[in-house]
């Protein structure tokens, strides 16, 4: 999502160092080097920023349709394909003995790699001999963008002579680069070099693709930092922190033993995201609505979106950035580590996993405010929409529901909408004037949320049914949040 916002904001049509050779529509390019413009050498590494590298992985996945999506390498994977000389020497030996740049000078330091200004330009990716592991250009020629956020290694300490080099960039918005480039010299050409830039910055950097289970190192996002994307409005973030994200990981992906192992616990309240998705699927089957495109407003960490993907051809999940980051990680890797709070300062690290029978490529996630979501950002109208406990988390819940019908409605005529809501209105999230219920009107009558929801939808839809569904969210080992969610099913007038 941040990458797309950057692309739209900058109106990017091709990599920065490419030069159009004729009309844009012909897609013919030359390459701008340091001193001249040359014919585009297809054997050289393509130099892009991290947003473009990630986008190519996603696009290539849609073309090849591998069993697991393509992604960028992790730091550990890059280490594993390096030359054994730099990774398997005597661990007690001085680091200089494993680093060509430390042992040699000038061209000798770059005898295996295109670095240290040996040629002062990129070169074909197979021009230099491969590493002992069989991979070309692991070091030099072009930096490698990684899937990891810049992060501290075990035992990291700030050096008193340069206190603010690394730590300001361990903010969750700086992407790692390793390997050096043709222009890297000194410590930047070293095998120990690990650097960091925001993903929209341009460097002499390229990427390798990998496929398979892996968990990138994701740092917590620091307040006030940006990653090249525009900032979201106050109604789209709602101060969702790591505690809420971790609780929802267990809520969406945890089994009974992960959430509530007590025999006396309310077992019928477990698995709410999956049960809610099942309700929508069954309603579509009953009403003869095709399982084409479905939108989930309030998808949080994506569990119900993946459940919908078992039945729908395309699923789009929308929520604030903190939740979407976790959902994207589940989509890319099929799993994610999360922290389950036990008691006091005690916690347990668990791994959430997606159902491996679900094609995760059917799901896409978008960070944003559901109340301001235009059809233009999601493609054509949807066959079904799931409004999943999000109305009391947005600034304008009526505006959120108003987006469903009308000339530019998110749900097509004849399509279904399922609204799940438990009336948890809070003044710090939704101004009382915007509440759909939970107040007394001027005549002193109590207004309930269902009345407000009906008032918003009845002009363009009819209610097909209503039911109560129990929901349980674990806060710690002995504290839980139990809710009775009011769920209504609506069909837009044909």
N, C-alpha and C positions, 0 to 999 in steps of 0.2 A: 504493500500500500504506500509506504514512504517513497519507494522507488518510482511508482507511477505518479505520485504528486510531484516529485522532482522532474520527471520527464515532461509532464504537462506544463509546469511552471517555466522550464527552460526551453520548451518546444524543441526537444532533442529529436533528431531524425536519423542520426548516424554518429558513430564514435568521434570524439573530438579531433583526433589527428587525421581523419579522413577528409579529403577535399573532393567535392562533386566534380565529375568530369562530364559535363553536359547537363541536360535537364534532370531535376531531382527524380522524376518518375522513371528514368532509365536505370537508376541504382548502379551507376558506374562511377568509380572513385579512384583517386590517386591518394598517395600517402605523404603527409607533411612530416619530413624529418627535421633534424636540427638545423641543417643549412640549405636544404633544397626540397622540392616536391618531386616525387618519383612515381613510377607506375606502382600500383598496389601489389606488394609481394605477398602472395597467398601463403607462402611457406614461413613467414615470420609470425611471431605471436601477436594476436590482436590486443591492442592496448585500450582498456576500458576502465570505467570505475566499478565499484562493487555493486551498485544498483544494476548496471548493465550486465555484469557477470551473472548475478542471480536471475535476471530476466531471461538470459539465454538458457540457463539450466531449465527454467520452467517451460520455455518454448520448445526446447529440444525434447523434453519429457513428453509434451503433447504430440510430437511427431513420431518418436520411437516407441512410446508407450511401454517402457520397461516395467518389470515387476515392481521395482521401487523407484521413486522419482530421482532424477539427477540432482546433485547439489554440489556445493563447493567443498574442497578438502577441509579437514580439520587440521589443527597444528600437529596432532599426533600422527595423522596419516602422512603429512608432508615429511615429518621426521623419519617415518618408516621407509620412504622411497629414496632417501638420500644415500650418498656413497658411504659404504661401510667404514671407510677411513675416518669419516667425521663422526660416526655414531657408535662404533664397536671397538674402539681402541681401549687400552687399559684405563678404566675409570679413575684410577688413582694418579694417572699421568697428568702433567700440566696441560691445560686446555690448548695451549699454543700448538702442541703436537698434533692436534686434530683439526687445525684450521689453516688452510692453505695461505690465507691472507696474513696470518701471524708468522708463518715460516718463511715466506718468500716475498720478494719485492717486484714491483712493476709487472712486466709481462709474465714473469715466472709465477706470480701469484694467481694469474688467470690462465694458467696452462690447460686447465680442464673446463673452465667456464668462460663465457663471454661477460666479463666484468672488469672492474678496475680500468675502464676506458681503453680496453685493448683495441677495439675497433671504433668506438664512439658512435655505434648505431646498433640496432637490433640485427639479428642474423637468423637464417633458417633454423627451425627448432631442432633439426637433426644434424646441424653442422658440427657440433661438438660431440665427443664420445659420450655414451650413456653412463649413468652411475653403475656401481656394482650390482644394484638391484634391477637394472635394465631400463631405467627411465631417463630420457633426454631432458636437458634444461631444468633439472631440479634446482640448480643454483645458477644465478646469472641470467643474462639475456632480458628477462622481464620478471618483476616481482610477482608473487603469487597472492592473489586475494584469497583469504580463508573464510570459512563460515563462522569462525569464532569472533566474539567480541574481544577487544584487547583486555587482557586479564593478568593478574600477578601470578608468578610461579611460586611454588612452595618455598617458603623461607625468604620471600621478597622483603627487602628493606630499602627505605629511601636513603640515598647517599647525601650526606650533608653539603656536598659541593654543587648538587643540582637537585634541589628539593621538589621542583615542580615540573619535571619532564614527563614522568609516567603517570603518576596518580591522577592528575586532572583528566586524563584520557581513559581512565578506567570507569567510565560513566555510562556504559551501555550503548553509546552512540558512536564509538570508534571501532572500525573493523580492522582486523589484523592483516599485515602483509609480511611475508617471509621470502627468503631466497635471493634478494638483491636483483639488480638489473645491470645492463651493459654499462650504465653510467655510475654505478655504485663503487665507491672507493673506501679504503680504510675499514672502520668498524661496520659500515653499511654493507660491505661485501663479505663480511664474516659469516660463518655458519651459525654463529650465536645471535645474529641480528634478528630481532623481532620488532617490527614497527607498527604504527597505527595511524589511520586517517579516517575521517568521516567518509561514509560510503559514496557521497556525491563528488568527492575530490578526484581529480585526475592525476595519475602518476604514470611512470613507465611500468604499468602493472597489467598482468593478464590473469589467467585462471586455468585450473584443471577441473574436470568434472569427475565426480565419484557417484556410486550408487550403492545402497546397502544401509543397514541400520547404523546410526551414529548419533551422538548427542553433541551438538556444538556447545561451546562454552559461552553462555549468555549471561552478561552482567546485568544487575538491576539498573533500570533506567533512572538517572538522577533528575530531580526536578529542575526545570529550567533549561535543560540541554535540548538540542535539536539534532536531527540527522539529515537535514536537507529538505525535509517535508514541512509543509505549512503547519502552524500550530492549530490544534483543534479548539473549538469553542468550549465554553464552560459546561454545556449540557452534554458533551460527548465524552468527557473524561470522568466526571463525578468522583475524582480523587480515589479511584480504585487502586489499592496498594497490593503489595505482595501477599499479605494475609488473606485477602479476599480471593486472589488468584489461586493460592494453595488450597483453600477450602473448597473452591469450585472444582479443582482437579480431583479431589476425592469424591465430591458430589457427582461428577460426570463419569468418572472412570473407576472409582473404587468399588470393590465387592463388599459383601456383608461384613467379612472379617476386617476390612479396611476402615469401614465407617462405623458400624455398631455391632460388635460381636456378642452383645448381651442377649440372652434368650428372652428377657422381658422387654426388649426394645420393640418399637413399632416397625416390624419388618415390612409391612405393606407400604411404608413410606419411602423405602429405598428405591433406587433406580428411577427417580422421577424423570430425568431428561429422556431416557429411553422410552418410558411409558408415554410421555407426552408426544414424542415422535410417532410412536405406534398408533396413538389416537388419531393423528392427522392422516396417516397412511390408510387406516381403516375407514375414515370418513370419506376420503377420496375414492376408495374402492366402492363404497356404498352408493355414492352419488355419481359414479361414472366419470370422475375427473381424472384425466390422464396424468400419469406420473412423469411429467416432463421437467419443468423448472419449479423449484421451491425456494423461497426466501425465509430465513430465520432472523427475525429482529430480536436481538438480545441473546446471541448464541453463546456468550461468555467464552469458555475454553473449548467449545466445539463438540462435545460428546453427542448431543442430540443432532447436530448437523451430520456427523458421520453415520448415525443411525438412520437418518433420512436418506443418505446416499446409498443405502442398501436397496432402496426402492425407487428413488428418483434419479433421472439421468443427469441433472445438474442441481447443485445446492449452493446457495450463496448465504454466508453467515455474516452478520453485521453487529459490531459492538465497539466498545472503547478500546484504545490501543493496548492497554495493559492486558486485557483478556485476549485480544487478537494475537498478540505476540506468542502467548502460550498455545493458542489454537494452531497457529502456523507451524510451530515447532512439532506439534503432534502430526500435522499433515505431512511435513517433510520427512520426519524420522520415524513416524509410527509409534513413538514412545517419548516420554519426558519424565525426568526426575522431578519429584515434588516433596515438600516437607509437610509431614502430618504432626500437628502439635499434640503433645500428650498431656503434660502437666508442668506448670511453672516454666522452667527453662529447658525442659526435656522434650525432645522431638525425635521423629523417626523419618529417615529418608526412604521413600518408596518410588517405584517406577510405574507410571501409568502407560498402558498399551492400548492401541486401537485394535479393533476386530480385524484380523488379517484377511477376512473374507470380503471386506468392504474396499471398493476401489476409491482410494482417497483422492485420486485425480478428478473425481466428479465434484469435489468441494473446493470452493474458493472463499476466502475471508476478506472482509473490508473493514477498516477502522473508520468510524464516523458516527454521526448523530442520526438515529433512525427517523427522527422527526424532520430531517432535512435531506432525505435520501431521494434524489431524482432518478427516474427511470433511465436517463441517459448514462448513469454510472453503473447500472446493473444489466443493461441490454433490454430485451423485450420484456413485456409484462409476464408475471409468474402465474403458473397454474394454481399454486397454493402459497399461503404465507402463514408462518407460525410466529405469533407475537408472544415471546417467551419471558414472562416476568420482567418486562422492561419498562412498562408504563410508569412505575413509580421511581425509575432511575433516570428519567429524562426531564428536561425543563418544560417541555410542551407536549404532554401526552395526547391532547386532542389533535395537535398537529401531526403527531405520529400516526394516529388512526386515520386522519384525513387524507394521508398519502395513499391509502389503500384503494379507494374508488375514484370516480371522476374521470375526466378525459385523459389525464396522464396517470391514472391509477396504477399502483404496483401489481395488483392482482387483475387478471383478465376477466371479462364478463363470463359468468358461470363458474369462476374459480372459487376456492374455499379459503377461509381465514379461520384460524384457531387462536383465540385470545386467552392467555393464562395470566391471572392477576390475583394477588392476595391482599391488596389494599394497604400496603406498607408505606403510606405517604409520609414524607419527611420534608420539613420546611427548608433544610439546607440543600436539598436536591431539586425539589419542585415547589415553586411559590404557591402558597395556599390558594391564590386566585385561579391557579391552573389545575387544581385537584379535580378529578372526575367524580369523587365521592368522599365520604368521611367528614361531612360538614352539615350544618343546618342552613337552609335557605332563609330568605328574608321573612317568610311566613312561619319560620320555626320548624319546618318539616325536615326530617333527616334524609339526606341524599346519600345513597349507596353507590359504590363504584360501578356496579352493573348498570345502574340508571344512566350514569355518564357515558359509559361505553356504548350503550344502546342508542343514546342520543346522537353520538358521533357516527354510528354505523347504519342506523335504520333507514336513512335516506337512500342509500345505494345497495343495501344488503338485507337479507332476511336471516333471522336466527333459526338454526336447525336443531340446536340442542344445547343443554347445559348440564354440567356435572361438577362435583367436588373431587379433588384429587389431593391426597396427602403427600407431603414433601418433607424430607429430613436432611439438614445440612449439619455436618459435624464441626464443632468449634474446637473441642479438645476431647480427651478420653471420656469425660463424664458430663460434658455440656454440649447440647445439641439445639438447633433451631428447628422447631416443628411447625409447619404451616399447612393450613387447608386452603389449597389454591382453587379459586373459582375459574372454571374453564368453560368457555362458550364456543360454539361452532357456527360460522356464518357462511353464507353463499352470496356472492355478488350477483345482482340481477343480470340476466343475459341481455 
